[in-house]
C-alpha cells in the first residue's frame, strides 16, 4: 500500500511542483503542468515521445508526413523537465512513476491524415499501439538510467468509458465509432504489462487500477470488484474516511489483510498529497495491524 499523485499539478513552475511531489508523497512522479500550454497536457506529453509525426488539428491531434514544430517543442520541454528532475532527485529516490496516455484514448484523440480517428481503423490502431509500446519502453529505460530507480508506469485512459459505450465521435458530430468489447480493450492494455490503469471504467481484469469505491453500488459491481481483490488485483482509491472504506470492504466480503489498496491525491496541491498519505497511513494501520 502506498500514496501517490496522478500527475497533473496547477501552475507553471516545474521546480515548485517537483518540490511538492518529492516532499509530500512516498511514490514521486514526473509532474505534469498543463497550464504551461499546448503540449504540456498528457496527450501532448505522450505525443512528444511517439515515433510519429503529429500536429494539433482543429478537432484533435493529427498524423502528418513531416515533423512539426509543436511536437518538437513538447519533446524539448519534456527533455528539459527530465534534466531538471535528474539534478534534483538523482540518488534520492528508489521508485519513480511516469504517466502517459493509454492506447484507447490516444486512438480516440488522434486522427489519420484523412480525418478519421485512428480508433476507427484496425490497422491504424495496431500501428499506434506498437508506437506507444516503443515510446513507453524507451521512456522507462531513459528514466531508469537517469535516476537509478525502479519505474512505475501509469496509463491514463479518460476516453475509455466513451470507447466502451460507442460514444466516440467519428468524422462528423452526427456519427459515432462502434463500441469496443471490454475483453478486446483489456487485451490491448495487457500488452503494456503490469501498469497502473487510471480510468473511471471498472475494468477489473487490470492488475492495478484506480477505482471509485463509492461507485460500487450494484451487486454485480461489488461481486466483480470483490473477485478481483480476492485474486490479488490492486486498487487505487481517492481519499475516503477509513470507516467508509471499511464498510465497503465488508460489502466486498474480502479479508482486509489480503487486499491491496493504494490512495491517490485527487488534486495537485500539497494538502491533497498530505491527505492521501494520511489516509494511506491509517488504512495500513487498520488493515495490517
C-alpha positions, 0 to 999 in steps of 0.5 A: 500500500502506498500514496501517490499523485496522478500527475497533473499539478496547477501552475507553471513552475516545474521546480515548485511542483517537483518540490511538492511531489518529492516532499509530500508523497512516498511514490514521486512522479514526473509532474505534469503542468498543463497550464504551461500550454499546448503540449504540456497536457498528457496527450501532448506529453505522450505525443512528444515521445511517439515515433510519429509525426503529429500536429494539433488539428482543429478537432484533435491531434493529427498524423502528418508526413513531416515533423512539426514544430509543436511536437518538437517543442513538447519533446524539448520541454519534456527533455528539459523537465527530465534534466531538471528532475535528474539534478534534483532527485538523482540518488534520492529516490528508489521508485519513480512513476511516469504517466502517459496516455493509454492506447484507447484514448490516444486512438480516440484523440488522434486522427489519420491524415484523412480525418478519421480517428485512428480508433476507427481503423484496425490497422491504424490502431495496431500501428499506434499501439506498437508506437506507444509500446516503443515510446513507453519502453524507451521512456522507462529505460531513459528514466531508469538510467537517469535516476537509478530507480525502479519505474512505475508506469501509469496509463491514463485512459479518460476516453475509455468509458466513451470507447466502451459505450460507442460514444466516440465521435467519428468524422462528423458530430452526427456519427459515432465509432462502434463500441469496443468489447471490454475483453478486446480493450483489456487485451490491448492494455495487457500488452503494456504489462503490469501498469497502473490503469487510471480510468473511471471504467471498472475494468477489473481484469487490470492488475492495478487500477484506480477505482471509485469505491463509492461507485460500487453500488450494484451487486454485480459491481461489488461481486466483480470488484470483490473477485478481483481483490480476492485474486490479488488485483490492486486498487487505487482509491481517492481519499475516503474516511477509513470507516467508509472504506471499511464498510465497503470492504465488508460489502466486498466480503474480502479479508482486509489483510489480503487486499491491496489498496493504494490512495491517490491525491485527487488534486495537485496541491500539497494538502491533497498529497498530505491527505492521501498519505494520511489516509494511506497511513491509517488504512495500513494501520487498520488493515495490517495491524 
